Amino acid sequence: MDESRIRQLGDELFDAWRARRTVAPLVEREPDIALEDAYRIQSRYIERRLAAGETIVGKKIGVTSKPVQDFLGVFQPDFGQLTSGMVHEEGEAIDLGTLIQPKAEAELAFVLKEDLKGPGVTAMDVIRATDYVVPCFEIVDSRITDWKIRIQDTVADNASCGVFVLGASRGDPRRLDITLAGMVLEKNGELHSTGVGAAVQGSPANAVAWLANTLGELGIPFKAGEVILSGSQSALVPVADGDELVCTVGGLGSCRVKFSGRSAA
């Protein structure tokens, strides 16, 4: 795909994000779009957000579970960039009017104390470079109409990033078994789903190592202080005005998020 079309599609996704509207699936309009093209579109979209005043605060991993990979027809995760405009504080109600068609997922976030650059990064390297882990919610959102996505669509759309919330409970991954620690997700006081770290590439640390190595091949390091979202341990949860979600990780603690208003779609 030529550079002018890459820029055009990246600008289109940026404009859709800013206007809180959706666009037709890219794969329907560009049947030959390659995964590499999709990442170039993502880079343009993020370039526009940075030019508008945001900064990079971390990275996210998506498509970590086998059912989602099977659905999208891929056999590895994808990734996106986390920006300063995506950060929400725990206890702060998220205004759904700032989103289009949001869904929530619960996962583990790694906050780094050291730079980390692949290739050659192992799960143990990730643990050593991590300051602490926290339970978190990622509120994924798609600029693609009706979530009719293939892997190229979600990659171009910055891995369907919306916003995220980090819990206040911090844990040391050297003392917490993040692979076997169970996660319970409640919606409005009722059990919604359960999960475990091993569902994410065998361990959340494996997923983070994969991303460090994948980005390292592109010359992109993890930096000390960055937040790395390691991939969902829950099913996607649709959210509406007044909903409250709580995810609790055994031996670590909880993250709580509330929603108000009405989303754009």
N, C-alpha and C positions, 0 to 999 in steps of 0.2 A: 504494500500500500504506500502511495507516495506521501511525502511530507505534508503537502497542502491538505490532503484528505485527513491525515492524522490530526493536524491542528484544528481542522473544521469540526471533527467529531469530539475532540477534547473540549473545544469551546462550547459546543452544543450541550455537553454534559454539565459544564460549569454553569451555563445559563439556566439549565433546567434545575440545578441545585439552588441557585440564587432565587429563581422564580417559584420554587416549590411546585414543579410540574414534571410530567414524565415525557419520555421520548420513545419512539418505536424501537423495538429490539434491533441492535446493530447487525446481528447475524442475518436478519431478514433482509436488510438493505445491502449488506456486504457479505454475501455467502462465502467468499474466499478469505475472509478475515482470519489471520493467523494469531496465535497466542502472543507472539512477539509484537504484532501490530497493536493488540489490545493493551499491552503494557506501555507502549509508546503513547497511546491515547490517554492512559491513566497519568502518565508523566505530564502531559500537556494540561490535563484537568487540574492536577495538583499545582503545577506552575502558575495557573491562573489564581488559585486560592492563595498561594503565597504572595503573589503580586498584589492581592487585595488586603494583605496585612497579617495573614496567619503565619505561624511557624510550625515546623515539624517537631512533635513531641514524642514520637515513637512509631511503632509498626504494628500491624495486625496480621494474623494468619487466618485464612478461611479455608473452607472445603476440606476439613480434616477428617470427617467421618466417612466411612465406606458408603453408607446409604446416599449421602449427598454427592460423593464422587461418582457413584453409579448413575445417579440422576443426571449429572452434568456430562457424563461420559469422559471423565478424566481419572487419572490414577496418581495424582499428587496434589498437595494443597496449593492455594494461591496466596497472594499477599497484597496489602494496601498500606498506605501511609496514614498515620494519626496526626492530626493538626490541632493547634491550640483552640480552634473554634469548636472542636468536638467534645471538649472536657466539661463534665458536669460534676458538681459536688454531691456527695451522698446526703440525702435529706432534702435536697433541692428538687422541687417538682419539675419535671421536664415538660415543657410546653409542646404539645403535639402539633401545634400550629406551625412549628419550625421544621416539621418533618412531612414526608409525603405519604408513605405507606409502611410505617415502622413495624418491626417485630423485634422482640427482645430475646437474647440468649445469655446464659450464665457461663462464666469461664474463669480461668485463673490468669491473673496478670503478673508479669515479672517486671520489677523495677531494678534497673541495672546500676551497679556501683563502679563498673569498669567498662572500658571500650571492649568490643568483641567483634572480630572480623574473620570471616571464613576465607578460603575453604579450610577444612580440617577441624572445624569446631565439633566437639562432642557434647553429649548431654551433661557430662561432668564439668566440662568447661563452662557451660551455661550456669550450672549451680554455683560454681566458684565466682562467676562474674555478677551474680545476682545479689542485690542488697536485701530485698525482701519480696515476698509474693503476697498478693491480696486477692480475695474474691471480688469479682466485678461483673457488671452487666455491660454488654455491648448492645446498643439499640441499632440494629442494622436497618438500612433504608435503601430503597432502590429508585433510581431515576429512570428505570426501564418499566414501561407500562405493564401493570398487572403482574409484576415479578416474572414475566415470561423470559427468563434468562437461560442462556447457555454459558459456558465457562468464559467465552470471549466477552460477553456482555458484562458479567460481574467484574471481571478483571479491569476492563476499560472504565467501569464505574467505581474505581478504587475499592474493589472487593466489597462493594455494597456497604461501605462505611456510613454510619449515621452519626451517633454520639456514643460516649461511654461514661460509666460511673465506676470509680474505684471505691471499694469498701475501706473502712477505717482500720479493720483488723489486719495487722501485719504478721507474717510468719517467716521463719528462717527455713528455706528449702533444704538446708543441711540437717535439720531436725524433724521436719515434717515429711512424711511419705506422700509426695504429691501424686504418685502413681496410683496408690491404693486408697487415698482419702476420698470418702464418698461426698457427693454433693446433693443436697435436697433443694428443690425449687418449689416455692409456694406462691400461689396467685390469690390475692384477696383472702388470705388465711387458710386456703385449702391446698393440699398437696397437688402439685401439677406434674412433676417428673423427678426422677432421680438419675444420677450419673456418677461417673468415677473418672479419675485422671487417665487411666489406662485406655479409655475410649478415644483419646486424642493421640493418635500415632504411637500408641503404646505407653506414652508418658508425655505430659505437657513439655517437659524439658527436651524430648526428642523433636517436638514440633518447632521449638525455638531454635534448636541446633540446625534443623533443616533450613529455617529461614536465614540464619546467620550465614550458612554456607551458600545458599542461593544468592543472597545479596552480595556476599563477598566476591562471587564470580563476576558481579556487575560493578565491583569497586565501591560498594556502599557498606560502610560499617555500622554496627550498633554503637551508640555513644552512651557514656556514663550518664545516668539520669533519665534515659529514655524508658518509656513504658512499652512492653511487648505483650500484646494480647495473644494468648497461646492457642485459642480455638475452643469452640463451644463444647461444653459437657452436657448441654440440655437441648431439648427440642425447641424450635422457634415458637415464641409465644406472641400472638397478636395482642396489642394493647389498645386501650381506649380510656376516655376521660374517667378519672377516679380510680383506676386500677393501681394496685400496689403489689410489687414483686419483692420477694426476699429469697436470696440464695445463701445456703449455709454449707460451708465446707468443714468436714470433720477435723477437729484438732486445730482449726484456723479461726473461724468466725464467720460473720455474715456480711452481706451487702444488701442494702434496701434501696428501692427506687419507686417513686410515685409519678403519676402522669396526670396532666390536666389539659383541657381544651380538646380540639378536634384536628386531626391530621388533614393535610391538603387533599388527599385522594379519597 
